[in-house]
Amino acid sequence: MFEAGDIREWRDRDVVDPGGSKIGKLEAVYVDTRTDQPFFATLTTGMPTRRRLVFVPLTGATVGPEYVRVAYDKNAVRSAPSIETDGELPAEDEAAVFEHYELEYETGASGERRLARR
């Protein structure tokens, strides 16, 4: 797993798929609130006049000197749920992000959010 102190250094790195195709630039890392470990990232994608942030799991990701390689292909990531570049993921939309990647979703014991931005 990744060292939590290192995740701040990932911002603005290229994010690539398993084949090396660039998907976007890493904008933020979201941790699992149950473990405080990096779990998802948001990437800036789209045309310069129509940018958006898409979510991609960090499970199976590797970090290189200038990139973060994720375990999902470019098309799967680009079709993932997204938010505006200055937006925030509403709590009621968290489950859709997990569902897109066929990941199990559970809230905390008291119903709290599963993801927190770091």
ChimeraX attribute file (.defattr): number of C-alpha atoms within 10 A of each C-alpha:
attribute: neighborCount
match mode: 1-to-1
recipient: residues
	/A:1	11
	/A:2	13
	/A:3	8
	/A:4	13
	/A:5	7
	/A:6	8
	/A:7	15
	/A:8	12
	/A:9	8
	/A:10	21
	/A:11	17
	/A:12	17
	/A:13	18
	/A:14	20
	/A:15	27
	/A:16	23
	/A:17	20
	/A:18	14
	/A:19	12
	/A:20	14
	/A:21	13
	/A:22	17
	/A:23	22
	/A:24	22
	/A:25	20
	/A:26	24
	/A:27	20
	/A:28	20
	/A:29	25
	/A:30	22
	/A:31	20
	/A:32	16
	/A:33	17
	/A:34	13
	/A:35	9
	/A:36	14
	/A:37	17
	/A:38	23
	/A:39	21
	/A:40	22
	/A:41	23
	/A:42	25
	/A:43	28
	/A:44	24
	/A:45	21
	/A:46	14
	/A:47	8
	/A:48	8
	/A:49	6
	/A:50	9
	/A:51	14
	/A:52	19
	/A:53	27
	/A:54	26
	/A:55	26
	/A:56	29
	/A:57	21
	/A:58	22
	/A:59	13
	/A:60	10
	/A:61	20
	/A:62	15
	/A:63	14
	/A:64	11
	/A:65	7
	/A:66	11
	/A:67	19
	/A:68	23
	/A:69	23
	/A:70	24
	/A:71	18
	/A:72	19
	/A:73	17
	/A:74	19
	/A:75	10
	/A:76	12
	/A:77	24
	/A:78	19
	/A:79	11
	/A:80	17
	/A:81	18
	/A:82	22
	/A:83	16
	/A:84	13
	/A:85	16
	/A:86	7
	/A:87	10
	/A:88	11
	/A:89	17
	/A:90	9
	/A:91	12
	/A:92	8
	/A:93	11
	/A:94	17
	/A:95	16
	/A:96	14
	/A:97	20
	/A:98	19
	/A:99	13
	/A:100	15
	/A:101	15
	/A:102	9
	/A:103	12
	/A:104	8
	/A:105	13
	/A:106	13
	/A:107	15
	/A:108	12
	/A:109	8
	/A:110	6
	/A:111	8
	/A:112	12
	/A:113	18
	/A:114	20
	/A:115	21
	/A:116	15
	/A:117	15
	/A:118	13
